[in-house]
Amino acid sequence: YMGKQQIIFKQNCCFSEFFRKRDKEELNLYQFEKNVSRQYKNIQDEWKNALHKKQLRRERIRQIQALKTPPQPEQEKFVIHDVNQGINLPTQDDQIFAVIQIGMYQYLSLIHI
């Protein structure tokens, strides 16, 4: 027998089974992509892209919140908006308020004692 040499490989069942499954999945995906309509693919891409952008936005907000340092506790203070009126101690109940931050928004809240 001259010229060509024939090499015989002994195949491992697990190794070839892995590639057999992978090849089958790739072939099914290829056939699906060839047979799917463009309209269906565009609709699917639209919501997948929106979902991806939403995940990126959530990650960016998490990073911003992680970098944000909490404010240091401050001493209580009076803020006078009308200098001519001055401060009357004790303050009236309808003039006591607090600024509350919930999430990224601030709210003005009247405190009723």
NULODO-235749 format. One record per atom (N, C-alpha, C, O): residue number from 1; residue in one letter; atom name; x, y, z. Coordinates in pm, 1 decimal. Atoms other than C-alpha are relative to their C-alpha. Layout:
[NUM A CA [X Y Z]]
...
This chain:
[1 Y N [86.1 -115.0 0.0]]
[1 Y CA [0.0 0.0 0.0]]
[1 Y C [90.2 120.5 0.0]]
[1 Y O [156.7 148.7 99.7]]
[2 M N [-95.7 -109.3 13.3]]
[2 M CA [189.0 301.2 -123.5]]
[2 M C [-71.7 133.9 1.2]]
[2 M O [-187.3 144.0 -39.7]]
[3 G N [52.3 -135.8 11.0]]
[3 G CA [133.7 672.4 -86.6]]
[3 G C [-79.7 46.0 120.8]]
[3 G O [-26.4 113.1 209.2]]
[4 K N [89.5 -54.2 -102.3]]
[4 K CA [-159.5 737.6 140.0]]
[4 K C [1.3 -86.8 124.8]]
[4 K O [0.8 -209.7 118.9]]
[5 Q N [10.0 68.5 -126.6]]
[5 Q CA [-166.4 650.8 502.9]]
[5 Q C [-138.3 24.7 57.1]]
[5 Q O [-189.2 136.7 51.4]]
[6 Q N [132.4 -13.3 -57.4]]
[6 Q CA [-495.1 589.7 669.8]]
[6 Q C [15.0 -1.5 151.8]]
[6 Q O [74.4 -92.7 209.4]]
[7 I N [-8.6 -10.4 -145.2]]
[7 I CA [-527.8 703.6 1031.1]]
[7 I C [-138.4 -27.3 56.6]]
[7 I O [-237.7 31.0 13.2]]
[8 I N [126.1 36.3 -63.0]]
[8 I CA [-796.8 553.1 1245.3]]
[8 I C [2.5 53.5 142.9]]
[8 I O [92.8 23.4 221.1]]
[9 F N [10.8 -56.5 -134.6]]
[9 F CA [-908.2 744.4 1555.1]]
[9 F C [-105.0 -76.2 78.4]]
[9 F O [-211.6 -111.0 27.7]]
[10 K N [99.3 57.4 -88.5]]
[10 K CA [-1079.4 587.1 1843.6]]
[10 K C [-71.5 117.1 67.4]]
[10 K O [-8.7 194.9 139.3]]
[11 Q N [75.1 -113.5 -50.8]]
[11 Q CA [-1355.4 830.4 1939.3]]
[11 Q C [-54.4 -30.2 139.1]]
[11 Q O [-102.7 -139.5 168.4]]
[12 N N [56.7 6.9 -134.6]]
[12 N CA [-1456.4 893.3 2294.7]]
[12 N C [-148.1 34.1 -11.5]]
[12 N O [-182.5 133.5 -75.4]]
[13 C N [143.2 -19.5 16.4]]
[13 C CA [-1835.8 867.9 2326.3]]
[13 C C [-45.6 135.0 55.8]]
[13 C O [-129.4 201.4 -5.2]]
[14 C N [43.8 -125.3 -62.0]]
[14 C CA [-1872.9 1168.4 2555.5]]
[14 C C [46.0 120.6 -81.1]]
[14 C O [-28.5 217.5 -95.7]]
[15 F N [-54.0 -110.3 77.5]]
[15 F CA [-1654.0 1394.3 2345.7]]
[15 F C [-80.9 19.1 -128.0]]
[15 F O [-118.9 131.9 -159.4]]
[16 S N [74.7 -12.6 124.5]]
[16 S CA [-1836.6 1320.2 2019.2]]
[16 S C [-146.4 33.1 26.9]]
[16 S O [-209.2 100.2 -55.0]]
[17 E N [139.3 -29.5 -34.2]]
[17 E CA [-2178.3 1338.0 2192.1]]
[17 E C [-17.3 149.9 25.6]]
[17 E O [-118.2 208.8 -13.2]]
[18 F N [3.8 -144.1 -24.4]]
[18 F CA [-2102.2 1692.1 2306.6]]
[18 F C [-7.6 76.6 -131.9]]
[18 F O [-91.6 165.1 -147.9]]
[19 F N [-1.1 -70.0 128.0]]
[19 F CA [-2021.0 1804.5 1952.5]]
[19 F C [-123.3 -32.6 -83.3]]
[19 F O [-170.7 51.9 -159.3]]
[20 R N [121.3 38.4 72.2]]
[20 R CA [-2317.4 1613.5 1810.1]]
[20 R C [-118.2 86.2 46.1]]
[20 R O [-196.9 133.9 -35.7]]
[21 K N [106.9 -84.7 -53.7]]
[21 K CA [-2553.9 1803.9 2042.6]]
[21 K C [18.8 145.1 -42.8]]
[21 K O [-76.8 212.4 -81.4]]
[22 R N [-27.3 -138.5 38.1]]
[22 R CA [-2383.8 2134.9 1968.9]]
[22 R C [-28.1 23.9 -147.1]]
[22 R O [-86.1 126.2 -183.4]]
[23 D N [26.5 -12.8 143.0]]
[23 D CA [-2398.2 2078.7 1594.1]]
[23 D C [-150.3 0.1 -28.0]]
[23 D O [-197.4 76.2 -112.6]]
[24 K N [144.5 6.0 18.8]]
[24 K CA [-2767.5 1989.0 1617.0]]
[24 K C [-65.5 132.1 39.8]]
[24 K O [-153.5 181.6 -30.6]]
[25 E N [53.9 -128.5 -44.3]]
[25 E CA [-2843.7 2307.3 1815.2]]
[25 E C [32.9 110.8 -99.1]]
[25 E O [-52.9 193.7 -129.5]]
[26 E N [-39.1 -101.5 98.1]]
[26 E CA [-2648.7 2522.2 1567.2]]
[26 E C [-79.0 -14.5 -129.4]]
[26 E O [-117.9 85.6 -189.7]]
[27 L N [76.9 23.7 121.4]]
[27 L CA [-2828.4 2360.9 1273.4]]
[27 L C [-145.5 43.0 18.4]]
[27 L O [-204.4 102.5 -71.8]]
[28 N N [136.6 -44.3 -28.0]]
[28 N CA [-3168.8 2418.3 1436.6]]
[28 N C [-9.7 152.9 2.9]]
[28 N O [-105.6 209.9 -49.2]]
[29 L N [-1.9 -145.7 -4.4]]
[29 L CA [-3079.6 2782.2 1503.6]]
[29 L C [14.1 57.8 -140.4]]
[29 L O [-53.6 154.6 -175.0]]
[30 Y N [-19.7 -46.2 138.1]]
[30 Y CA [-2959.4 2827.9 1145.5]]
[30 Y C [-129.9 -15.5 -80.3]]
[30 Y O [-169.4 76.2 -152.2]]
[31 Q N [125.1 21.3 73.1]]
[31 Q CA [-3280.4 2676.0 1004.1]]
[31 Q C [-108.4 95.6 48.0]]
[31 Q O [-186.9 145.2 -32.9]]
[32 F N [98.6 -93.8 -53.1]]
[32 F CA [-3493.2 2892.1 1235.3]]
[32 F C [23.4 139.7 -56.3]]
[32 F O [-70.9 207.3 -97.3]]
[33 E N [-31.2 -133.9 50.3]]
[33 E CA [-3311.9 3208.8 1127.0]]
[33 E C [-27.9 12.4 -149.1]]
[33 E O [-66.1 119.6 -195.9]]
[34 K N [26.8 -4.0 144.2]]
[34 K CA [-3348.2 3118.4 759.2]]
[34 K C [-150.4 4.0 -29.5]]
[34 K O [-192.5 63.4 -128.7]]
[35 N N [142.5 12.9 27.6]]
[35 N CA [-3722.0 3046.6 788.0]]
[35 N C [-86.5 104.3 69.5]]
[35 N O [-205.0 115.4 38.2]]
[36 V N [80.1 -97.7 -73.7]]
[36 V CA [-3833.3 3324.7 1023.9]]
[36 V C [-24.0 123.6 -88.4]]
[36 V O [61.6 161.3 -168.4]]
[37 S N [31.1 -118.4 80.4]]
[37 S CA [-4004.9 3628.1 870.9]]
[37 S C [74.3 121.6 54.8]]
[37 S O [108.3 126.6 173.0]]
[38 R N [-71.5 -120.3 -40.6]]
[38 R CA [-3834.6 3966.3 880.8]]
[38 R C [-81.6 80.9 101.4]]
[38 R O [-25.8 138.8 194.6]]
[39 Q N [85.8 -75.4 -90.9]]
[39 Q CA [-4131.6 4126.0 1054.5]]
[39 Q C [10.6 -57.3 142.2]]
[39 Q O [23.5 18.0 238.7]]
[40 Y N [-13.0 64.4 -131.5]]
[40 Y CA [-4113.5 3873.3 1340.6]]
[40 Y C [136.5 30.5 61.4]]
[40 Y O [146.5 61.2 180.2]]
[41 K N [-135.7 -25.9 -48.7]]
[41 K CA [-3737.6 3921.0 1369.6]]
[41 K C [15.0 145.1 44.7]]
[41 K O [78.9 171.7 146.6]]
[42 N N [-8.6 -141.1 -38.3]]
[42 N CA [-3772.2 4301.9 1377.8]]
[42 N C [-72.4 27.0 131.3]]
[42 N O [-22.4 101.7 215.5]]
[43 I N [74.6 -17.7 -124.7]]
[43 I CA [-4036.4 4286.4 1651.9]]
[43 I C [78.1 -59.4 116.9]]
[43 I O [85.5 0.3 224.3]]
[44 Q N [-78.2 65.1 -104.8]]
[44 Q CA [-3822.3 4044.5 1852.1]]
[44 Q C [124.2 83.2 34.1]]
[44 Q O [157.1 98.8 151.6]]
[45 D N [-117.6 -82.7 -24.5]]
[45 D CA [-3512.1 4263.3 1810.2]]
[45 D C [-37.4 128.3 74.3]]
[45 D O [39.7 177.2 156.9]]
[46 E N [43.9 -124.3 -63.0]]
[46 E CA [-3710.6 4569.9 1918.3]]
[46 E C [-13.3 -15.5 151.9]]
[46 E O [38.5 66.7 227.5]]
[47 W N [16.3 14.4 -144.3]]
[47 W CA [-3809.1 4435.3 2258.7]]
[47 W C [127.2 -48.6 67.7]]
[47 W O [151.3 -16.5 184.1]]
[48 K N [-126.3 43.8 -59.7]]
[48 K CA [-3472.7 4264.9 2314.0]]
[48 K C [95.4 117.9 18.5]]
[48 K O [164.5 126.8 120.0]]
[49 N N [-85.6 -117.8 -12.1]]
[49 N CA [-3287.9 4591.1 2246.2]]
[49 N C [-47.5 90.1 113.4]]
[49 N O [33.9 145.1 187.6]]
[50 A N [54.4 -81.2 -109.0]]
[50 A CA [-3522.0 4777.6 2482.1]]
[50 A C [34.6 -62.1 135.3]]
[50 A O [68.9 9.4 229.5]]
[51 L N [-34.1 69.0 -124.6]]
[51 L CA [-3462.2 4516.0 2751.6]]
[51 L C [148.3 16.6 32.8]]
[51 L O [184.8 36.0 148.8]]
[52 H N [-143.8 -17.3 -20.0]]
[52 H CA [-3085.4 4542.4 2702.9]]
[52 H C [30.6 142.1 48.6]]
[52 H O [111.4 160.2 139.6]]
[53 K N [-20.1 -138.2 -42.6]]
[53 K CA [-3099.0 4923.7 2733.6]]
[53 K C [-46.7 20.0 143.8]]
[53 K O [16.6 92.5 220.6]]
[54 K N [52.4 -10.7 -135.7]]
[54 K CA [-3308.5 4890.2 3049.3]]
[54 K C [99.2 -59.5 100.1]]
[54 K O [120.6 -2.5 207.1]]
[55 Q N [-98.2 61.7 -88.1]]
[55 Q CA [-3050.9 4655.6 3203.9]]
[55 Q C [123.5 88.8 15.5]]
[55 Q O [178.0 101.6 125.1]]
[56 L N [-115.4 -90.2 -7.3]]
[56 L CA [-2767.8 4896.3 3115.5]]
[56 L C [-32.0 121.7 86.5]]
[56 L O [51.6 165.8 165.4]]
[57 R N [40.3 -115.5 -78.6]]
[57 R CA [-2961.9 5187.9 3265.6]]
[57 R C [-4.8 -34.7 149.0]]
[57 R O [40.5 43.7 232.3]]
[58 R N [5.6 42.5 -140.2]]
[58 R CA [-3026.9 4993.9 3588.5]]
[58 R C [140.2 -17.0 57.4]]
[58 R O [165.0 20.3 172.1]]
[59 E N [-138.3 17.9 -44.8]]
[59 E CA [-2657.6 4903.8 3613.0]]
[59 E C [66.7 135.8 21.8]]
[59 E O [139.4 154.6 119.3]]
[60 R N [-57.4 -133.3 -12.8]]
[60 R CA [-2558.3 5267.3 3556.6]]
[60 R C [-53.1 69.4 126.1]]
[60 R O [23.0 136.2 196.0]]
[61 I N [58.3 -59.1 -120.8]]
[61 I CA [-2799.1 5380.7 3833.0]]
[61 I C [59.9 -64.4 124.8]]
[61 I O [86.4 5.1 222.9]]
[62 R N [-63.4 68.0 -113.6]]
[62 R CA [-2654.1 5116.6 4069.3]]
[62 R C [141.2 54.5 24.8]]
[62 R O [181.4 74.6 139.4]]
[63 Q N [-135.6 -54.1 -13.6]]
[63 Q CA [-2303.0 5248.6 3999.3]]
[63 Q C [-2.9 141.0 57.0]]
[63 Q O [79.5 175.4 141.7]]
[64 I N [12.2 -136.4 -51.2]]
[64 I CA [-2412.5 5607.8 4061.7]]
[64 I C [-35.6 -2.6 148.2]]
[64 I O [20.7 73.5 226.8]]
[65 Q N [38.8 10.0 -140.4]]
[65 Q CA [-2580.0 5508.2 4388.9]]
[65 Q C [116.5 -50.2 86.5]]
[65 Q O [130.5 -9.0 201.6]]
[66 A N [-114.4 51.8 -76.0]]
[66 A CA [-2265.4 5316.9 4495.9]]
[66 A C [104.4 109.2 22.4]]
[66 A O [170.0 111.9 126.5]]
[67 L N [-97.9 -107.4 -12.9]]
[67 L CA [-2047.7 5623.3 4434.2]]
[67 L C [-50.1 114.9 86.9]]
[67 L O [29.0 194.8 137.0]]
[68 K N [59.4 -108.7 -76.6]]
[68 K CA [-2287.5 5854.6 4615.3]]
[68 K C [32.9 -18.6 148.1]]
[68 K O [10.8 -125.6 204.9]]
[69 T N [-31.0 6.8 -142.7]]
[69 T CA [-2170.8 5934.4 4967.3]]
[69 T C [-119.3 52.8 78.7]]
[69 T O [-179.7 152.9 40.3]]
[70 P N [114.1 -47.8 -79.0]]
[70 P CA [-2437.7 5969.1 5233.2]]
[70 P C [34.7 133.4 66.4]]
[70 P O [149.6 154.7 105.3]]
[71 P N [-29.2 -129.8 -61.8]]
[71 P CA [-2470.5 6321.1 5374.5]]
[71 P C [31.8 -15.7 148.6]]
[71 P O [-22.4 -102.3 217.2]]
[72 Q N [-36.8 0.7 -141.7]]
[72 Q CA [-2313.9 6389.6 5711.0]]
[72 Q C [-115.8 58.3 81.1]]
[72 Q O [-183.0 150.4 34.9]]
[73 P N [107.6 -57.2 -82.1]]
[73 P CA [-2560.8 6453.3 5992.8]]
[73 P C [32.0 144.7 34.6]]
[73 P O [143.6 178.2 74.3]]
[74 E N [-18.2 -142.3 -26.1]]
[74 E CA [-2610.1 6823.4 6037.7]]
[74 E C [-76.7 39.8 125.5]]
[74 E O [-171.4 -26.5 167.8]]
[75 Q N [70.0 -53.8 -114.8]]
[75 Q CA [-2712.5 7026.4 6334.4]]
[75 Q C [-131.0 62.0 -47.7]]
[75 Q O [-137.9 118.8 -156.6]]
[76 E N [128.6 -57.0 37.5]]
[76 E CA [-3076.3 7133.8 6332.3]]
[76 E C [14.8 150.5 -15.2]]
[76 E O [91.6 213.7 57.3]]
[77 K N [-11.1 -143.8 22.9]]
[77 K CA [-3122.9 7484.1 6201.4]]
[77 K C [-134.9 56.3 -41.4]]
[77 K O [-221.6 -15.4 -91.3]]
[78 F N [118.4 -71.9 44.4]]
[78 F CA [-3391.8 7741.2 6137.2]]
[78 F C [33.4 71.5 -129.0]]
[78 F O [141.8 128.5 -141.7]]
[79 V N [-17.7 -73.6 124.2]]
[79 V CA [-3429.6 7884.5 5790.3]]
[79 V C [-108.5 106.5 -3.5]]
[79 V O [-227.4 75.3 2.6]]
[80 I N [95.7 -110.7 1.3]]
[80 I CA [-3592.5 8226.3 5775.6]]
[80 I C [-15.1 48.2 -143.3]]
[80 I O [82.8 85.4 -208.0]]
[81 H N [24.5 -46.2 135.8]]
[81 H CA [-3754.2 8319.7 5448.0]]
[81 H C [-35.6 148.6 -2.7]]
[81 H O [-10.5 217.2 -101.8]]
[82 D N [36.9 -140.3 -7.4]]
[82 D CA [-3884.9 8657.5 5561.2]]
[82 D C [75.7 61.3 117.6]]
[82 D O [42.8 35.9 233.4]]
[83 V N [-86.1 -57.0 -103.2]]
[83 V CA [-3621.7 8856.6 5751.7]]
[83 V C [-79.5 95.4 89.4]]
[83 V O [-52.9 102.8 209.4]]
[84 N N [77.3 -97.4 -77.7]]
[84 N CA [-3874.3 9121.7 5863.6]]
[84 N C [-87.4 -67.9 105.5]]
[84 N O [-116.7 -8.4 209.2]]
[85 Q N [88.4 70.5 -93.4]]
[85 Q CA [-4091.5 8860.1 6037.0]]
[85 Q C [78.5 -51.4 121.9]]
[85 Q O [26.0 -49.6 233.2]]
[86 G N [-81.2 47.0 -111.0]]
[86 G CA [-3808.2 8716.4 6250.8]]
[86 G C [-38.3 -138.6 46.1]]
[86 G O [-116.6 -207.3 -19.5]]
[87 I N [25.5 132.7 -55.3]]
[87 I CA [-3816.6 8403.4 6465.8]]
[87 I C [-85.6 16.0 124.6]]
[87 I O [-52.9 94.6 213.6]]
[88 N N [84.1 4.2 -119.1]]
[88 N CA [-4093.1 8342.3 6715.5]]
[88 N C [14.7 -137.9 63.5]]
[88 N O [-22.6 -239.2 4.4]]
[89 L N [-16.4 127.4 -69.4]]
[89 L CA [-4007.4 8075.0 6968.8]]
[89 L C [-104.5 -11.3 108.3]]
[89 L O [-129.0 89.6 174.5]]
[90 P N [-2.2 120.7 82.6]]
[90 P CA [-4170.9 7835.8 7017.9]]
[90 P C [-74.6 22.8 -131.5]]
[90 P O [-166.3 104.5 -139.6]]
[91 T N [62.2 -17.5 131.4]]
[91 T CA [-4266.5 7802.6 6653.6]]
[91 T C [-140.9 -55.5 0.4]]
[91 T O [-174.6 -145.1 77.8]]
[92 Q N [137.6 47.3 10.5]]
[92 Q CA [-4625.7 7755.0 6555.6]]
[92 Q C [-0.9 -136.3 -69.0]]
[92 Q O [86.5 -166.8 -150.1]]
[93 D N [6.5 136.1 54.2]]
[93 D CA [-4733.2 7401.7 6465.9]]
[93 D C [-16.0 -3.3 -151.2]]
[93 D O [30.8 -96.9 -215.9]]
[94 D N [21.2 1.0 145.7]]
[94 D CA [-4835.4 7497.4 6112.0]]
[94 D C [121.8 51.0 -76.1]]
[94 D O [119.6 54.2 -199.2]]
[95 Q N [-119.4 -50.9 67.2]]
[95 Q CA [-4488.4 7639.1 6038.2]]
[95 Q C [118.1 -96.9 8.1]]
[95 Q O [227.6 -64.3 -37.8]]
[96 I N [-107.9 99.0 -9.8]]
[96 I CA [-4282.6 7327.6 6112.4]]
[96 I C [-9.2 -92.7 -121.8]]
[96 I O [-115.5 -147.2 -151.7]]
[97 F N [-2.1 86.8 117.6]]
[97 F CA [-4179.3 7131.4 5804.7]]
[97 F C [133.0 -73.4 -8.4]]
[97 F O [229.2 -40.4 60.9]]
[98 A N [-122.9 76.4 23.0]]
[98 A CA [-3920.9 6882.1 5687.0]]
[98 A C [12.0 -28.1 -148.8]]
[98 A O [-87.8 -43.2 -219.3]]
[99 V N [-26.6 39.3 137.7]]
[99 V CA [-3758.6 6808.0 5354.3]]
[99 V C [41.1 -146.4 3.5]]
[99 V O [138.4 -182.9 69.5]]
[100 I N [-22.1 144.3 -1.4]]
[100 I CA [-3770.2 6433.5 5287.7]]
[100 I C [48.6 -43.5 -137.6]]
[100 I O [-6.1 -2.1 -239.9]]
[101 Q N [-48.0 55.2 126.6]]
[101 Q CA [-3570.3 6251.0 5021.9]]
[101 Q C [-38.6 -146.7 -6.2]]
[101 Q O [1.8 -226.7 78.2]]
[102 I N [40.3 138.2 25.1]]
[102 I CA [-3729.1 5931.5 4888.2]]
[102 I C [51.5 -35.2 -137.8]]
[102 I O [8.9 22.0 -238.1]]
[103 G N [-62.4 33.9 128.5]]
[103 G CA [-3523.5 5768.1 4618.0]]
[103 G C [85.8 116.5 -45.1]]
[103 G O [175.8 159.9 26.8]]
[104 M N [-76.7 -112.0 54.3]]
[104 M CA [-3388.6 6046.8 4400.2]]
[104 M C [-80.9 130.1 2.1]]
[104 M O [-38.2 229.9 -56.1]]
[105 Y N [88.0 -116.2 -1.7]]
[105 Y CA [-3673.4 6293.1 4470.3]]
[105 Y C [-10.5 56.5 141.2]]
[105 Y O [-4.4 -17.2 239.5]]
[106 Q N [17.8 -66.7 -129.9]]
[106 Q CA [-3717.9 6549.1 4750.0]]
[106 Q C [-142.7 49.9 10.5]]
[106 Q O [-200.8 97.7 -86.9]]
[107 Y N [137.1 -42.0 -25.3]]
[107 Y CA [-4053.9 6629.0 4906.8]]
[107 Y C [-0.8 90.6 122.2]]
[107 Y O [76.2 70.9 216.2]]
[108 L N [20.2 -87.5 -113.6]]
[108 L CA [-4162.2 6905.9 5140.0]]
[108 L C [-117.1 -53.1 78.9]]
[108 L O [-225.3 -72.2 23.5]]
[109 S N [104.9 59.4 -81.7]]
[109 S CA [-4365.1 6769.3 5428.2]]
[109 S C [-25.7 88.2 120.4]]
[109 S O [67.4 122.0 193.5]]
[110 L N [38.3 -72.9 -119.3]]
[110 L CA [-4553.9 6968.3 5689.6]]
[110 L C [-13.9 -97.6 114.9]]
[110 L O [-72.0 -205.0 99.7]]
[111 I N [5.6 89.4 -114.9]]
[111 I CA [-4520.2 6818.8 6033.5]]
[111 I C [-109.6 50.2 93.4]]
[111 I O [-107.1 165.2 137.2]]
[112 H N [108.3 -34.6 -91.2]]
[112 H CA [-4833.5 6817.1 6247.8]]
[112 H C [25.3 -66.8 133.8]]
[112 H O [31.0 -189.4 143.0]]
[113 I N [-29.6 54.2 -131.8]]
[113 I CA [-4763.8 6776.4 6615.7]]
[113 I C [-125.3 -3.1 85.0]]
[113 I O [-120.6 -45.9 200.3]]
